[in-house]
Amino acid sequence: MLGGAVISRHLHKHLPNAKTVRYYSDVVPGSWPAFLGQMEVALATDAARRLASDAACQAFELLCEGCAAF
């Protein structure tokens, strides 16, 4: 089985959030179900954060377009 540090290096290539990767580098290799469950939560949280950020940016752009029309 791969150790947590190896998994962490692999995930670092795919996840922009370095804090998440450092956190999961401490995972015990024998705890795969817990590890995978935690990764799902982390990825879902990251996706929700990105969606919220995108929505906020779009709302701001619409507001700016509305102000520019006046």
N, C-alpha and C positions, 0 to 999 in steps of 0.2 A: 504494500500500500504506500501511496505517496504521503509524505509528511506535510504538515501545515505550511511550512516555509516554501516548499515546492509549489503547493497549490497557490499560495499567496503570490509568488512570482508570476505564475501563469495568469492569475486573475488580474494582476496589475496591468497586463497588456490590454485587457478588455474593459476594465472598469476605470473611469476617470477619477473616481473618488478614492484617493490614496489612503484616507483614514479608514475606510471600510476594509481595504486590503490589509492594512497593518493589524486591524482588529482580528481578522480571520486568520492571520498567520499564527495565532495562539491556539487554534483548534487542535484537539487531540486526534490523531489519525484514526483511532478506533470509533469515533463518534460520528460516523457518516450521516445517519438520519438527522441528527440534530444540526449538523453542519449544513446539509442541503436545505433544511427548513429555514435556518437563519439566513442563508444566501437568498432564498426566495423572498423573504421579508425585506432584506437589504435592497434587492433589485426592484421590488415593488415600490419601496419607499423612494428610491432614487428616481424611478419613472414618474411617480406622483409629483415629486419635487420639480422635475423637468417640465411636466405638463402645467403645473401651477405657474412656473416661471414664464413659459411660453404664453399662457393666457394673460398674464400681467403685462407682458411686452406688447401683445396684440391690443389690449385695452388702451395702453398708453399711446400706441401709434394711432389708434382711432381718435383718441382725445386730441392729439396733436393735429391730425388732419382736420378735425372739427374746428379747432382754434384757427388754423391757417385759412379756413374758408371765410372767416369773418375778417 
